[in-house]
């Protein structure tokens, strides 16, 4: 057994097949693979059938562990009862924290990289165990504590893990716990037990609704034209562009109709300005008098954007929230 491990949660044969298709061939890993299988969705035999379609020795020798067996082991070891036990079996992602503890206890693994079957691997991951000496994780902006009980949640976190985070530091610590290298931490199991048994954790999972939110994403595009006055090449001629922009809205409540906002209302509120002034319009510099007189003289729509000149004569955009515009 190697001292390093890559532990993958497996719940989809399709994802597993794609992962193996792109996995680099002919490498000598400095770690072992461990596959933690959700047998409510796939079986160990089915996973082996997919593995046998690919000539990757490290996956053929991978140890299979059923996630429910993992939960059973720690439910018994930690004597979880009531909400703590229900939380363990129904949360869905707690096995990711249990994997490194289990591999250390049962197989002597010192460092574990935790991943999922929908994270595809294109290079040998051995270097990570050398590069990252402690805990290494992928930074994400997955959450911010912003509900009405945020300070109570923060206090519970500090109590569980015996730390003293401020709200600002906590919100800056958002990480992707699904892709992380777990280093040596002798108190990891101790903190996990405190987390599992804490009433605020149970409240957030079973009772609390304030932390839930929905994000609406709406994509738009428009066309307009311009020219670069001082470019001295092809771009000095009038030419067009297609512009794409995406708007994100977050809601904490769902309306009676089953969704938070109607897309047509988003268009009215947020796109009217762009549609009115920019779509199919000419974006011009106020100093470009020749073109401006031509456009104005024939009644064409154009937008004059107030630029800021550098000493080289090129244009840079104003670093302010608004850009002053005039419609011809």
C-alpha positions, 0 to 999 in steps of 0.5 A: 500500500502506498502512503498517498491515495486518490479517493473517488466517489462513484455514482455514475457509470457514464462519468466513470467511463469518461474519466477512464477514457481521458485518464493518462496512459502509461504512467506510474502513479505514486498513489493508490486509487480507492473507489467509494461506490454509491450502491444505490446507483451503481454496483461494484460489479458494474464499475468493474465492467467499465474499468475492464474496458480500459487498460489502466492498471491502477484502476484495475487494482483499486480497492472498492468500498461501499459508501453505506458500509462507510456510514455504518462503520462510523455510525457505530464507532461514534455512536450516532443517534437521532438527528446525527444518524439521520444527517449522516445517512441523508446529507449525501456528501459526508463520505468525502470527509470520512474517506481520508479518516477511513483510509488512514485507519484501515490502510495507513494512508497518510494523505488523500486527494478526494474527488468525484467521478465527474472530475476528469483527470488529464495528467498524473496527479502524483506531483500534487502530493509533493507540491502541497505539503499541508492541506491543498484545496481548490478555491471556489466562491461557493457560499457566503453566510448572509442569512438572518442567522449568520452570526449564530451560524458563525458562532456555532462554527467557531464553537465546533472547530475551536476557532475564532473566525470573523464573518469576513474571514469566514466568507473569504474561506469558501472552498470546494470540499469535493476536491481537496488534499487532506493532510495529517490532522490528529483532531480531524475525527474529533472535530467531525464528531463535534460537527455531527452532534451539534444542534445548529448543524441539525437545525440548518439541515432539517429545519432552517429555510433561510439559507436556501436560495435560487439563482436565475441566469439569463443570457443576452446578446446585441450587435453594434459598430465602431471604429478605432480612430488612431489604429492605422489599420483595418480596424480604423474602418467601420466594423461590427461586433457581437456582444454577449452578456450574462445577468445573474439574480439570486432569490431567497423565496419562490413565488406562488407560480413556482419560480422567483422571477419571470424572464420577461420582467428581467428583460424589461428591468435590465435590458431596456437601456442596452436595447434602446441605446446600444443594440444595432447602434454605432459607438463613436468617439466625440472627436470623430467629427467626420463620422458623427456628422455623417451619422447625424446628418442622415438620422442614424442612431449612434452612441457617443461614449466619453473616453479618456485619452492617454498620451499615446492617443489611444482610448481607455474606458473610464473606470467608473460605474457609469459611462455617459452616453448620448443617443443621436 
